[in-house]
Structures are given as structure tokens and as C-alpha cells.
Amino acid sequence: MHTDSTVDIGLVLPDLLGTYGDVGNATVLHKRLVWRGFAARVVPVAFGEPVPDSCDVYVIGGGEDSAQTLAVRHLRAHPGLQRAAARGAVILGVCAGLQILGESFTGADTVEHAGLGLLDLTSTPGGRRAIGEVLVQPDAVLAGAGEAPLAGLGEAAITGFENHQGRTRLGPSARPLGRVLAGTGNGDGTEGAVQGRIIATYLHGPVLPRNPHLADLLIEWVVGERPGPLELTVVGQLRDERLRACQRAASGSGQRASGASAARPQRGVSS
């Protein structure tokens, strides 16, 4: 546990992978650590700079196809993230970040690009672009059964906004973050991926402001204990509003938002 040292939050290539405001995920981790008395700092890593392997947690956001291709080439040439993952650093990848962390992805140019190989998944272009609100029930085996790594999420739903054309297939070493109640996600009824201390998702929003319980799970992995609750009214209001929006999206599309009280506020979620 980080009791007398600073938690370093690596913000990976925000100049390339910051299209959808995903840099806010690093801000949320920083604030939720500081509000609990931990020393923390965000360490931005720009394109052309080596990636430090010493950060405690890394955040990788989304971007367009051309930026994603540049980003993966950079990260393969500067393998600090891979070294950090090998020693157990926590990583959050969003959209393009998810695909980059996988074994390979195929862009709109139909060219297959090698990923970093940190997640057992591959991504290819789908047909219709997936755009809209997403509602996800955390994986029942990992969360509901109280098993690592998602036990800290409980049954609280995860929400976000997707804007992608990718379809992702998980291999045997990766598990989905959850099942889709509204939206597209990976394209097969699941959303995201979890492998070791890496979580990846297609969800923007950014995803951590909308889901403080997910942010706190990452913090728990970093500091070694479950953080105490934070009573932040505006955060709870945002979460409740987005849950209602997802319920409306599910109703409008004919999808059924059921299971684990997905359509109503979760009382067990720390704001």
C-alpha cells in the first residue's frame, strides 16, 4: 500500500488518444486518491516521449484510426507500458486503448496491426457503427461470486457512451467486463475485457466519472485496500441521471435493461 509515497498515474499519449475526453479518467483517479489523503500526481506521456515503466496505474484513451495506428507504433517502440504490465501495474484502456492492448486490430483501411499483446483479444471492423448509451452488468462469475478481480464492483451497473465500429472477440485468457443490457459493446452481448490488473472497455463518458465504483476498484488494486466512501452529491446525481438515460435507450431500442437493479440508483455505490 502507498502510505508514504506518491501514486503516479500515467496518462498515455493524450495528444493522440484524447479525442473523447478520456483524459478525465486520469483526473478522477487523481482526485479520488487525494480526497482520501493519498499523494498522487498525473504523469502525461506525449507522442515521441518514452513511456515510463514506473507508474502505478496507466490510463489510455480513445482516438481515430490514424491516431490509434501512430499510438501503437509508438508504444511498441517504447515498451515501458509492457514492462509495467509485467510487474503488475494497473491499466485502464478505453476504445482505441482497448484495441491497442489486444493482440491485433484491423483498421478501417483493412490493414491488420499488431497490438501490445497485453489482453487476449482481437478487434475487427463491424458493419454498423455503434453510437449511443451503453448499460453493462458486471460479469456475474467474477463479480457476483466474489472472485478476483471484479469482486469490488458487486452488482452495480456500469454506464457509458460508445462511438466505435470495432467488434472484439475475447480469447480464453480474458474475461468480459460484463454483459450488455443496452448498446453494442464488443458486438457479441459482452462489453470490455479484464485480464489480471488490466481493464479495457469501449465506454466513454468518461467512464470513471460516470462509474465511481469502477474508479475505486482501480484505486483498490493500486493501494492494496478498499478505499473508504466519498459522499459527493454531484457525482451521485450524475450517475443516477446516466442510469436513467441508459434505461430510456434500452426501452427505445427494444433491449431489456434487467438484472441487478440496473435501471435504478445503486445504494451500495460510493460517490
Protein Blocks (a to p, Z undefined) as FASTA:
>chain_A
ZZkbccddddehkllmmmnopmmmmmmmmmmmmmnopacddddddehiacdfkbfbdcdd
dddfklmmmmmmmmmmmmmlmmmmmnopacddehjlmmmmmmbdcdfkopacddehlacc
dddddfbdceddddddddfklmmnopafklmnmmadcddddddfbdcdddfkbccfbdcf
bdjknonopacjdehjaccdfbehifmlmmmmlmmmmmmmmnopacdddddfklmmmmmm
mmmmmmmmmmmnopaceejhllbccfkbcZZ
